[in-house]
Amino acid sequence: MEIMSEFENPDTDLDGEEEVQPWWKNPLNRVILGAALLIGLLAFGYRWGNSNGGEEFNKVDVGFLQDMRVHHEQAVTMSMLYIESATDTDPLLREIAREIIVDQSIDNGRMIQLLRIFGEPEANETDIGMAWMSMSSPLELMPGMATDEELRLLASASGDEADNLFIELMIAHHEGGIHMAEYAMSNADNDEVVKMATGTVAAQQSEIIDLEKQRK
């Protein structure tokens, strides 16, 4: 049995001519485009936060923005892993994942700018989250956060297994985010933060319903 050399180009045809792939199929180009998209979304959210933020805030406003930013970043990571790494996955679930990337990246830009307006650090500078809601926890153990092992499993999964794992992880993630946002809705002082927390609850409750519909 003939074994293909690891140095042999699988995109070369039988006549020895290299087949030129469309630019969007090149993995490097897709990574570059993804990074550019995230930067653009963050900038959009940053500008929005700058135009709407007020000066009144308390520790809940600051803690919510810092910790929800960490939470959102993992949701974006999970969605990108599912889209780019998991194979033979459901088109509707991939669309939900893209919406999560867009929406939560915009939110993160808003969070960064509001924290700057408040004169507070853009990120939680400790390893402890949720102290602002009297539920101190290591950041990586905040409600709904996936473990490194779960992220590795998602990246290597395929088909229905990948779909169901993404659904399971993202529903748990959203439920944890809703728990944090509901506290901020009742205890934050800044109108823009309250509005953001309210929007987070509504959006993630809706996405949970959509995710549940796609269970295999």
HELIX and SHEET records of a PDB file:
HELIX    1   1 TRP A   23  LYS A   25  5                                   3    
HELIX    2   2 PRO A   27  ASN A   52  1                                  26    
HELIX    3   3 LYS A   59  GLU A   84  1                                  26    
HELIX    4   4 PRO A   91  PHE A  118  1                                  28    
HELIX    5   5 ALA A  131  MET A  133  5                                   3    
HELIX    6   6 LEU A  139  LEU A  141  5                                   3    
HELIX    7   7 ASP A  148  SER A  156  1                                   9    
HELIX    8   8 GLY A  159  ASN A  187  1                                  29    
HELIX    9   9 ASP A  191  LYS A  213  1                                  23    
SHEET    1   A 2 ILE A 128  GLY A 129  0                                        
SHEET    2   A 2 SER A 137  PRO A 138 -1                                        
END                                                                             
